[in-house]
Amino acid sequence: MQDSTSEYHDVVIIGAGLSGIGAACQLRAEMPDVDFIILEGRDRIGGTWDLFRYPGIRSDSDMHTLGYRFKPWKDAKAIADGPAILQYIRDTAAEYDIEERIRYRHHLVKADWSSDDCAWTLDLGVGEGGERRQIRCGFLLMCAGYYSYEHGHTPVFPGRERFAGPIVHPQAWPEELDYAGKRVVIIGSGATAVTLLPELARTAGHVTMLQRSPTYMIAFPDEDIIANVLGRILPAKLAYRITRWKNIRLQALIFRVARRWPRFARWFLVGHARRTLGPDFDVDKHFNPDYDPWEQRLCLIPNDDLFKTIRSGRASVVTDRIRTFTESGILLESGESIDADIIVTATGLDIVVLGGAGFHVDGKRVEFPDAFTYKGVMIEGVPNMISTFGYINASWTLRADLIARFSCRVLERMNETGNRKCVPVLRAEDEDMEAQPWVTGFSSGYLQRVMDQLPKQGDREPWLNSQNYFDDRRKFLEGTLDDGALRFEGAMQAEVDTAA
């Protein structure tokens, strides 16, 4: 029986970032009668694109695929800066009247599923003081992203306390930081580092990117000429749809070529670096990794800005390991030193599973590493919960969109059949499945650090976590829901008491 003393909603979405707003718009459009709210731990909309404020922050995917399927991206720049992306999210939320559904400073601490009521009880920390409150719901959509919003990943650096200047992580960039004319060292060579370097070098005295090992760089123009031409001659939605499909296929082609012909892909990527940086630059040392392309995500550098900045002399690259921080900079394992006034630790993110909340089913804690993932979006034995995690090898939002649409399919099926519970369960033929890591074929440190905390995937459908858009499109939009693994149970009660 429903508990009439607590607030109840059909669906609760956790997170008001790119994924959460997209899921809400999908619900609003496809299932207008569904009662839903969004719980956001911070006090603003936007997620990543509101949190990160470091200089030059931008997308590392084109906005025709990182943008929403239903909301055309109209700006000339396809590789957009952070403020433009944040405004795009805000405009989308306003267009679909989503803002009124958001509860800010509502942080999910724990979620308890009860099979007796077929409902989740959400324990929340609300406001500055984290006052405890409960909300109940029939279905939970987790769109909280994949990393901790509290802090970034920072390795332990010997002698850190000795350095006399500021040490800054990009996730907590101080607005008052003055780097004009200063010597800046950026530790790392991932997406954040290669975004920061050209921007800081505009006014800094010199910028050094210190990397432990090289990363592959891929260059594209920040404006999509075809998209801009189509936008002038076709209706906005049609032009966007054509460009989106073009870029989806281009992303897939680049990934497929890199995986099938890694030597060719290496030759192409490293060769471009050689041509752009010139004959005097040691490309093999600094931009020729010892792994194959797309074993880790490629770093996008729009208009070759990273290479051009290095060639101008305003920035440099050092490939070495850190022995210790010193009062005036960093001492390397090679014995060389780098002088610095400011050190930026662009060392990545701390991954958290499902927003770091604890999950229980009928009083028993869910141990995610022991469970299989259903299509990469649901967890074996965990009812009425779908989690959004985008692509590693393509734009995040492409998969987030498919998951939102799949969520509507599941909810519509439950409404049609009168079922109140939907849970993935291993079939008899799945009992002997060989467990595999949640994602295979990627060696990126941010994933490897937490792989033992993530669910596992199996060796057959529907227990595979695909990183293939076309495969996912078939599974999520066209695949049957009657696969024997997704169980619809529990008769619908006559009425749910929604008293607050």
C-alpha positions in Angstrom: 0.0 0.0 0.0 1.2 3.5 -0.8 2.4 5.6 2.1 0.3 8.8 2.0 2.6 10.7 4.3 5.4 11.3 1.7 5.5 13.1 -1.6 5.1 10.8 -4.6 5.8 11.2 -8.3 5.6 8.8 -11.2 9.2 9.5 -12.3 12.1 11.3 -10.7 15.1 12.4 -12.8 18.3 12.8 -10.9 20.4 15.6 -12.5 19.6 18.8 -14.4 22.6 18.7 -16.8 22.7 17.9 -20.5 21.3 14.3 -20.0 18.7 15.2 -17.4 17.2 18.1 -19.3 17.1 15.9 -22.5 15.3 13.1 -20.6 12.8 15.6 -19.2 12.1 17.0 -22.6 11.6 13.5 -24.0 9.1 12.7 -21.3 7.3 16.0 -21.7 6.9 15.4 -25.4 6.1 11.7 -25.5 4.3 11.2 -22.2 2.7 14.5 -21.2 0.5 12.9 -18.5 3.4 11.5 -16.6 4.1 13.3 -13.3 7.8 13.9 -13.0 10.3 16.2 -11.2 14.1 16.7 -11.5 16.3 16.7 -8.5 19.5 18.7 -8.9 22.2 18.7 -6.2 23.6 22.1 -7.2 21.7 25.4 -7.3 21.9 25.9 -11.1 21.0 24.1 -14.3 23.6 22.8 -16.7 25.7 20.2 -15.0 29.2 20.1 -16.5 28.6 23.2 -18.5 27.8 25.3 -15.5 30.3 23.7 -13.1 33.5 24.1 -15.2 34.6 27.7 -15.5 38.3 27.3 -16.6 39.5 29.6 -19.5 38.6 28.4 -23.0 36.2 25.6 -21.9 34.6 24.1 -24.9 33.0 20.9 -26.3 35.3 18.2 -27.6 32.4 17.0 -29.9 30.5 18.9 -32.6 27.3 20.4 -31.4 25.3 18.8 -34.1 25.8 15.5 -32.3 26.4 16.8 -28.8 23.2 18.8 -29.1 19.7 17.4 -28.7 18.1 15.5 -31.6 15.0 17.7 -31.2 16.7 21.1 -30.8 18.7 22.4 -33.7 22.1 23.9 -33.0 22.1 27.2 -35.0 25.4 28.9 -34.1 28.1 29.0 -36.7 30.6 27.3 -34.5 30.1 23.6 -34.3 32.9 23.3 -31.6 31.2 25.5 -29.1 32.5 27.2 -26.0 31.1 26.4 -22.5 28.8 29.5 -22.1 27.2 28.9 -25.5 26.4 25.3 -24.6 25.1 26.3 -21.2 22.7 28.8 -22.9 21.6 26.1 -25.3 20.6 23.9 -22.3 18.8 26.7 -20.6 16.9 27.6 -23.8 15.9 24.0 -24.3 14.6 23.8 -20.7 12.6 27.0 -21.2 11.1 25.9 -24.5 9.8 22.7 -22.9 8.8 24.3 -19.6 11.2 22.1 -17.7 12.5 24.7 -15.2 9.4 24.5 -13.1 10.0 20.8 -12.5 13.5 21.3 -11.1 14.2 21.1 -7.4 17.7 22.6 -6.7 20.0 21.7 -3.8 18.3 18.2 -3.6 21.1 15.7 -3.4 20.3 12.0 -3.6 22.0 10.2 -0.7 20.2 6.8 -0.8 17.5 5.1 -2.8 15.5 2.2 -1.3 13.2 0.0 -3.5 10.2 -1.7 -1.9 8.6 -4.6 -3.8 5.5 -4.3 -1.5 4.7 -0.8 -2.8 6.6 -1.1 -6.2 8.2 2.3 -5.4 11.5 4.0 -4.6 12.0 6.0 -1.4 14.7 8.6 -2.0 16.6 9.9 1.0 17.7 13.5 0.1 20.1 16.1 1.5 18.3 19.4 0.9 19.8 22.9 1.1 23.1 24.2 2.5 22.7 22.2 5.7 21.8 18.9 4.0 18.5 18.7 5.8 17.1 15.2 5.3 13.9 14.7 3.4 12.2 11.9 1.6 10.4 11.7 -1.8 8.9 8.5 -3.3 8.6 7.6 -6.9 7.6 4.8 -9.2 10.5 5.0 -11.6 14.0 6.5 -11.3 16.0 8.0 -14.2 19.6 8.5 -13.2 21.2 11.4 -15.2 23.8 12.4 -12.6 26.8 12.1 -14.9 29.8 9.9 -14.2 32.2 12.0 -12.0 32.3 13.6 -8.6 31.1 17.3 -8.6 32.9 17.7 -5.3 36.5 17.4 -6.5 38.7 16.4 -9.4 41.2 13.6 -9.6 44.6 14.8 -8.3 47.4 12.3 -7.8 49.7 12.6 -4.8 52.7 14.7 -5.9 55.8 14.6 -3.7 56.7 18.0 -2.3 53.4 19.6 -3.3 53.4 21.6 -0.1 56.8 23.2 -1.0 55.6 25.0 -4.1 55.2 28.7 -3.4 52.6 29.5 -6.1 49.0 28.5 -6.7 48.1 24.9 -7.5 44.8 24.8 -9.4 42.6 22.0 -10.6 40.4 23.0 -13.6 37.3 21.7 -11.9 37.8 24.4 -9.2 39.2 27.2 -11.2 39.4 30.4 -9.1 37.9 33.5 -10.9 40.5 35.8 -9.4 43.5 33.8 -10.7 45.8 36.1 -12.6 48.1 34.3 -15.0 49.0 37.2 -17.3 52.7 37.2 -17.9 53.2 34.2 -15.6 54.9 30.9 -16.2 52.2 28.2 -16.2 52.7 24.4 -16.1 49.8 22.3 -17.0 50.1 18.7 -15.8 48.3 16.3 -18.2 47.6 16.0 -21.9 43.9 15.1 -22.0 40.9 17.1 -23.3 41.1 19.7 -20.6 44.8 20.3 -20.9 44.7 20.8 -24.7 41.8 23.2 -24.3 43.6 25.2 -21.6 47.0 25.6 -23.3 46.0 27.8 -26.3 43.8 30.0 -24.2 46.3 30.6 -21.3 49.1 31.2 -23.8 47.2 34.3 -25.1 48.4 36.3 -22.1 50.6 34.1 -20.0 54.4 34.5 -20.2 54.8 30.9 -21.2 52.8 27.7 -20.9 54.3 24.2 -20.6 52.2 21.1 -21.0 53.9 18.4 -18.9 52.7 14.9 -19.8 53.7 11.5 -18.5 52.9 10.0 -22.0 51.6 11.3 -25.3 48.0 11.5 -26.5 46.7 11.3 -30.0 45.4 14.7 -31.4 42.8 15.0 -34.1 42.2 18.4 -35.8 38.9 19.7 -37.1 37.7 23.2 -38.1 35.5 24.8 -35.3 32.9 25.6 -38.0 31.2 23.0 -40.1 31.0 24.5 -43.6 28.4 22.1 -44.8 26.2 22.7 -41.8 26.4 26.4 -42.2 25.6 26.2 -46.0 22.7 23.9 -45.4 21.4 26.3 -42.6 21.2 29.1 -45.1 19.2 27.2 -47.8 17.1 24.7 -45.9 14.7 24.9 -42.9 16.6 24.7 -39.6 15.3 21.3 -38.5 16.0 19.7 -41.9 19.5 21.2 -42.1 20.2 20.0 -38.6 19.0 16.5 -39.2 21.1 16.1 -42.3 24.2 17.5 -40.6 23.6 15.3 -37.5 23.5 12.2 -39.6 26.5 13.2 -41.6 28.5 13.7 -38.4 27.2 10.6 -36.7 28.5 8.6 -39.6 31.8 10.5 -39.7 32.4 9.7 -36.0 31.6 6.1 -36.6 33.9 5.9 -39.7 36.8 7.4 -37.8 36.4 5.0 -34.9 36.0 2.0 -37.2 39.0 2.8 -39.4 41.2 3.4 -36.3 40.2 0.0 -34.8 40.4 -1.9 -38.0 43.6 -0.3 -39.5 45.4 1.1 -36.4 48.7 1.5 -38.3 47.1 3.7 -41.0 45.3 5.7 -38.3 48.5 6.3 -36.4 50.3 7.3 -39.7 47.5 9.8 -40.4 47.3 11.4 -36.9 51.0 11.5 -36.2 51.7 12.6 -39.8 49.4 15.6 -39.4 51.3 16.6 -36.2 54.6 16.4 -38.1 53.4 18.6 -40.9 51.9 21.2 -38.6 54.6 21.3 -36.0 57.5 21.3 -38.5 60.7 19.2 -38.9 62.5 20.5 -35.8 59.8 19.3 -33.3 60.2 15.8 -31.8 56.7 14.5 -32.7 57.6 10.9 -31.9 58.4 11.8 -28.3 55.5 14.1 -27.6 52.6 13.1 -29.9 53.1 9.4 -30.9 51.6 7.3 -28.1 52.6 3.6 -27.4 48.9 2.5 -27.7 46.7 2.3 -30.8 44.3 5.1 -31.8 41.0 5.0 -29.9 42.3 2.7 -27.1 41.9 6.1 -25.4 39.7 9.0 -26.5 41.2 11.2 -29.2 41.8 14.8 -28.2 40.1 17.3 -30.5 42.1 20.4 -31.3 39.9 22.9 -33.4 41.8 24.7 -36.1 45.1 23.1 -35.0 45.1 25.7 -32.1 47.3 23.5 -29.9 49.9 22.8 -32.5 50.0 26.4 -33.8 50.5 27.8 -30.2 53.4 25.4 -29.6 55.0 26.3 -32.9 54.6 30.0 -32.1 56.9 29.5 -29.1 54.3 30.7 -26.6 54.0 27.2 -25.3 56.0 23.9 -25.1 55.5 20.2 -24.4 57.6 18.2 -22.0 57.2 14.4 -21.8 58.6 13.1 -18.5 57.7 12.0 -15.0 57.5 14.1 -11.9 60.1 13.5 -9.2 59.0 16.2 -6.9 57.5 19.7 -6.7 60.0 22.4 -5.6 59.6 25.9 -4.3 59.9 27.3 -7.8 58.5 24.6 -10.0 58.8 20.9 -10.8 61.8 18.6 -10.8 61.6 15.7 -13.3 62.8 12.2 -13.2 65.3 13.1 -16.0 66.9 15.6 -13.7 65.6 18.6 -15.6 63.5 21.3 -13.9 60.5 23.4 -15.1 60.2 26.8 -13.5 56.6 27.8 -12.7 54.6 30.6 -11.1 51.3 28.6 -11.4 50.7 24.8 -11.6 47.5 23.5 -13.1 46.7 19.8 -12.4 44.6 18.8 -15.4 44.8 15.3 -14.2 41.2 14.2 -14.8 38.0 13.4 -12.9 37.1 11.2 -10.0 34.4 8.7 -11.4 31.5 7.9 -9.1 28.9 5.2 -9.7 25.3 6.5 -10.0 26.1 9.9 -8.4 27.7 8.2 -5.4 24.3 7.3 -3.9 23.7 4.1 -2.0 21.0 1.7 -3.5 19.0 -0.9 -1.7 16.4 -3.4 -3.0 14.0 -4.7 -0.3 16.5 -3.9 2.4 19.5 -5.4 0.7 22.4 -3.2 -0.5 23.0 -3.4 -4.3 26.6 -4.5 -5.0 27.1 -3.1 -8.5 30.3 -5.0 -9.3 28.5 -8.3 -8.7 25.6 -7.5 -11.1 25.3 -7.6 -14.9 24.2 -4.6 -16.8 21.2 -4.9 -19.1 22.0 -3.1 -22.4 24.3 -0.9 -20.4 21.4 1.0 -18.9 19.7 -1.2 -16.2 21.2 -3.3 -13.5 20.3 -7.0 -12.9 17.9 -7.3 -10.0 17.3 -3.6 -9.7 13.7 -2.6 -10.6 12.4 0.6 -12.2 15.8 2.3 -12.6 17.5 3.4 -15.8 20.9 5.0 -15.8 22.4 7.3 -18.5 26.0 7.0 -19.5 27.0 8.4 -22.9 29.5 7.3 -25.5 33.2 7.1 -24.9 34.0 6.9 -28.6 31.4 9.5 -29.9 29.3 12.4 -28.6 27.8 11.8 -25.1 24.3 13.0 -26.0 23.8 10.5 -28.9 23.5 7.7 -26.4 21.8 9.8 -23.8 19.0 10.5 -26.4 18.6 6.8 -27.2 18.4 6.0 -23.5 15.7 8.7 -22.9 13.7 7.3 -25.7 14.1 3.7 -24.5 12.9 4.9 -21.0 9.7 6.2 -22.6 9.2 2.8 -24.3 9.5 1.0 -21.0 7.2 3.4 -19.2 4.6 3.3 -22.0 4.7 -0.5 -21.9 4.1 -0.5 -18.1 1.1 1.9 -18.6 -0.3 -0.3 -21.3 0.0 -3.6 -19.4 -0.8 -2.2 -15.9 2.5 -3.4 -14.5 4.3 -1.4 -11.8 7.6 -3.2 -11.8 10.2 -3.7 -14.5 13.4 -5.6 -13.6 16.2 -7.3 -15.6 16.7 -10.9 -14.5 19.2 -13.5 -15.8 17.6 -16.2 -17.9 18.4 -19.8 -17.5 20.7 -19.6 -20.6 22.5 -16.7 -19.1 23.7 -18.4 -15.9 27.0 -19.6 -17.5 27.8 -16.2 -19.0 31.4 -15.1 -19.0 31.7 -11.8 -17.2 33.5 -8.9 -18.9 34.4 -5.4 -17.8 31.7 -2.8 -18.1 33.6 -1.3 -21.0 36.1 -3.2 -23.1 38.9 -2.0 -25.4 39.6 1.3 -23.6 42.7 1.9 -21.5 41.9 5.4 -20.2 43.0 5.9 -16.6 39.8 7.5 -15.5 37.9 4.3 -16.4 40.5 1.8 -15.3 40.6 3.4 -11.8 37.0 2.5 -11.1 36.3 -0.6 -13.3 36.2 -2.8 -10.2 33.3 -0.6 -8.9 31.1 -0.8 -12.0 28.7 -3.5 -13.1 29.9 -6.2 -15.5 28.7 -7.0 -18.9 28.1 -10.5 -20.3 29.1 -12.2 -23.5 25.7 -12.1 -25.2 22.6 -9.9 -25.7 20.9 -8.2 -23.8 23.8 -8.1 -21.3 26.3 -6.3 -23.6 27.2 -2.6 -23.1 27.6 -1.5 -26.7 29.6 1.5 -27.7 28.1 1.5 -31.2 25.4 4.0 -32.0 23.8 2.0 -34.8 23.7 -1.1 -32.7 22.2 0.8 -29.8 19.7 2.5 -32.0 18.4 -0.9 -33.1 18.3 -2.2 -29.5 16.8 0.8 -27.8 14.3 1.9 -30.4 13.4 -1.3 -32.3 14.4 -4.2 -30.2 11.7 -6.2 -28.5 11.0 -5.7 -24.8 9.9 -9.3 -24.5 13.4 -10.8 -24.5 12.8 -13.0 -21.4 15.4 -11.0 -19.4 13.3 -7.8 -18.8 10.4 -8.9 -16.6 7.3 -6.8 -16.2 5.5 -7.6 -13.0 3.1 -6.2 -10.3 -0.5 -5.3 -11.0 -1.3 -1.6 -11.1 -3.3 -0.4 -8.1 -6.5 1.5 -8.7 -5.0 4.8 -7.6 -1.8 6.2 -6.1 -2.1 8.6 -3.3 0.1 11.6 -4.3 -0.5 13.7 -1.3 2.6 15.7 -0.3 
